[in-house]
């Protein structure tokens, strides 16, 4: 895991000192809100409906136990005892006081964390595969590259005033868990003729105009990454629209100018940019890579695991849903569900964070990951430790066996917190989870991703949910539109709207009707919801959702 | 015919606490919507907002929000303002928490 060097530490300390003084000047009246607002946003401080909100970056989703304990400390000391893991590998605190924020940032700085560029029209926190460095299907750990991008993009003078925010995601696996096709730039690590490089995808995004990214370069050698990214961003800075906020993202720039024109301009820029790089970045990358060396995996039998798996059905259910394949046979990747039925997706208490930090230290070589699906991951666990981990998780209320199932919902904060929201999303997620837990249908339904956004900006990724739910304000009343067939993986697709939306008290029954229709039309118990949808299309779901309109047509 | 004017309150967030505040008839701020000034005259509303914005050193983001007359004072007409005067629905935090403490 990356450890700050003297430069990083000094940079962050200076930046935090600057912000402390900016806060002081806002309070004493030397700065107006108009002057202060961009400064606070550059440091991750928003003003929401009920309070300020501090968004802290968890770089490419990787944390060590001390960092997790510091996140817990912030929750306990300066907030209301919990934090909210977001859909972009960040954590948000919903109740900080303005005067406390500089102290919070200093505490974060002491463990190598910050809130820089978690807002504003800059390059945001680079997100990555939450199984990076551990997954069996991985070609290469993407985190050193992600860290290189973090260092390059942080405070990069040319890219502090982009036309709009800019999000980069990177994966080192052919199975895309980082939603790279729905980012401004998606990087997929590939190899060609033994040479490491990237497929560069551009112009993906969700929000009001959802688009699946297009391939800008099918193979970019690894050493060309930073000059190439600079070229992509430089062209965006020139071509991107600044007259209309809704047309300012790179996806619109690429669409309006055409991918071929965009590519030509990038390649032209790239020649100049590459000449400015002297290889220092690659030297730095080599150093960064040493920080991400795999832990010294221990050996030993897995009898304790096999015995528990055979004898304890609760343990077995948890293993079958919450574990993923590790690159070492006797290890596993553990996903800790932060989706207890009826609770807020992604919210963890300070106590739970501390427990997870302890567990990572004791059992997982001191590593934790946060997923964009709002769960916490212990990436490297020897299988013999799984029974002990499960027991400890149960005690902490963290042993919910629902990863990838209907109650593993991702949801934005919605109207309960967010100033931009048009409807609530958290209670919808809570009620869906509670309802399907009552019905005891969850495991029968199997793999299903529900994603909920409380406004068109789509922080809840509803467009790529197998079932997507979008909360809107229709004449002063909450109304929820449903989309089906979205997919955030390597086979990315934007979901299709079913038809008219549903009122707040109609949305849970509507989801239930979709699920019942699926259970009726699926060919086998192994055919997932998405597979069924792709085979049969919208018709049976529409019929289930709008029985009255069906009658009218007949 | 012009549309009838929907009454308004001036609301903002407190600079230090960040919580929701409302402007009163005596040019001060309250944390309780029912104590806010309900502005029923369309011509007065922008003037009251300007008056409130004189306090910009201690408040953030003042705006006019729709409201209606209730038995105990102004009440929200839209669910967004209802959440602002209550707090989130997933925890008893925000204003509802403060009320529970009384």
Interface residues (C-beta under 8 A of the other chain):
Chain A: X26 X27 X29 X32 X33 X47 X48 X49 X50 X51 X52 X80 X94 X95 X96 X97 X98 X99 X344 X347 X415 X416 X417 X424 X426 X427 X430 X473 X476 X477 X478
Chain B: X13 X15 X16 X17 X18 X19 X20 X56 X57 X60 X61 X77 X78 X79 X80 X83 X84 X87 X88 X89 X90 X91 X93 X94 X95
